[in-house]
Amino acid sequence: MIFKAITDLSSKADKTYFKEKIDIYIKTVEALCKKYSVELIEHPKEDECVLHIIKMGLIKKKEDMPLLKGVLKKNFYDLFLCAIATEINYSESLSPFMGNLNNSYRKNLQQSERKKKKINLVDLFCGAGGLSLGFTQEGYNTVFANDFDELCIETYKYNHPELSTDKIVCGDIRNIAYTIDQLIEEDVDIVIGGPPCQGFSSANKRHRVIDDPRNELYKYYLEAVEKLAPKIVVMENVKGMLKVANQVVEDYAAIKVMCDGKEYSYQVAYQLLNSADFSVAQSRERLIYIAIRDDIAEKYSVTPADIFNQIETSNKGKPRYNLSAAIEGVRSLEPPHMMNVGELDTEEAGRKIDVNPFVGKENPYLTLINCNREMALVYNHKARYCSEVNHEIYRRLNQGDDATDPKIADIMPYAHRNDKFKDKYYKLYADRPCRTITAHLRSDCHSHIHPTEARTLTPREAARVQSFPDDYLFLGPYLKTYIQIGNAVPVVMAREIAKILKKYLS
């Protein structure tokens, strides 16, 4: 469940995530009060809130309330009770937005989903869940997800209420791969994921990628595939892995799996795909491998190469979107010029959870990424800290200008290193697909300066470029949300691949 009961919190991290989710709950209620023009209820009666708090999963019984108050401290606890009382009083308007933070709601949803016959999916190295989300939007059923990063797992849990949190495992795949088949009750139709592969750069014909110690996680990914024997495997990685692509083909061909008493292997093909071809507002190249188990390939008379041809055909005629489409319909923001205020919410710099003032005015790109849903709220749209010098640099640059532009020569702090840091500062073109969103944005966003405002892209704008829907909330410290977003697979790209594969997995 999304909440561990207060009596089950066993670590400092448990308490941190517990309090962050309560903070999200409060901020969501406050934003909804603003949207629906209702007042936050003050001076609520504690007894009237207990049952709802139990249903949410924060406590097991009324007697746990003092412990909850002790963990939250008085002011935070009092504000939380006000939010609870407000949701109870305006449940018809507010409760539809609060299900992700309610254990009872999530349990009912999961029971309902189990009754449906779907294609079962396992996501390894799942990150914040972008790849899973694309497949989920096409009707796939994720039965297990794993990543080593705790923040990614917390984000994944929040945004995937259809999957029981005990099947969203934070841990090292090296401790999971050999017994993963014992952790999953269902037959697995497809395994997806992007194992880190740092050792490809020094690979040569005599040095196999799987044997490089830096690629150990890739080896365990293959081990998990062998244990689960899925019909299809989708593996994504960086462009640089092209250097060892043929070795990867050999590795998949060497896999032996048993199915219905017969031994099978996998046919595999790879192709470099650009997210812009999938109607994502970003030029982002990713190397995609698709492997098909022999019996499935024979049954449908299909090869992985055929799949890539179908993907290419499907993309023909698709609309192409520019950055302007992704960043339209969010509030203009003024970046803060004081350091260490990233966690604060303000009207000028933005809020973690805010009312969407543009609901009903979505352009075709936003309609695409939001799956035709209107979004009452928008998440993670906050401008990051900007020094006075950088603010002036942003202001002076025109779209397409970089660190070498003469307009900023007099204040450019890295001018002596322009030969190495030409792209340290770069103002994005509004009328072109955005350059690749990367995890480096956590360090600074100078390489992704907003085309029309003197600031860098917010996490929400970066998430839109990655084709995440506006109600996908990224948890954790402000700067670390950029890592989660930058490492993700564009959701719409994943969705389109899932759509093609579905016919072979029914």
Secondary structure, DSSP 8 states (H G I E B T S, - for coil): -----GGG--SHHHHHHHHHHHHHHHHHHHHHHHHHT-----S--HHHHHHHHHHHTS-SSGGGHHHHHHHH-HHHHHHHHHHHHHHHHTHHHHGGGTGGG-HHHHHHHHHHHHTS--EEEEEES-TTSHHHHHHHHTTEEEEEEEES-HHHHHHHHHH-TTS-GGGEEES-GGGTGGGHHHH--S---EEEE----GGGGG-BTTB-GGGSGGGHHHHHHHHHHHHH--SEEEEEE-GGGGGGHHHHHHHHHH--EEETTEEE-EEEEEEEEEGGGGT-SB--EEEEEEEEEHHHHHHHT--HHHHHHHHHHHHTT-----HHHHHTTS-------SSS-TT--BTTTEEEEEE-TTTT---HHHHHHTTT---SEEEEEE-----HHHHHHHHH--TT-BTT-GGGTTT-TTGGGTTT-GGGSBB--TTS-B----GGGGT--GGGB-SSSSSB--HHHHHHHTT--TT----SSHHHHHHHHHTS--HHHHHHHHHHHHTTT-
